[in-house]
């Protein structure tokens, strides 16, 4: 398994663990350890969710949990093609949202643009 595949799998697993219990807003905020080893508080209710980097993969998990309408980031230009039309089907407004990811293959997000959106949580996949 490549490091990129492993990183994407970890991101997807983290998203499913956090969102599987956390999208409803019940209970107290949770504290998790991020991939850099830092303790991070996650709000009990996630209203504004950002996805950057490999956003279609992250968005798929958000759609699965019914959280598509809470996505505040758009698709990078590379994903504005007919092949990715289902992204716009599950989140119709996504085409008009600001994209914060850089070009492939690194997909490095613009951190300032990401923070300006004031997300409750951000899922970032990049090299």
Buried (B, 14 or more C-beta within 10 A) or exposed (E): EEEEEEBBEEBBEBBEEBBEEBBEEEEEEBEEEEEEEEEEEBBBEBEBBBBBBBBBBBBBBBBBBEBBEBBBBBBBEBBBEEEBEEBBEBBEEBEEBEBBBBEEEEBBBBEEBBEEBEBBBBBBBBE
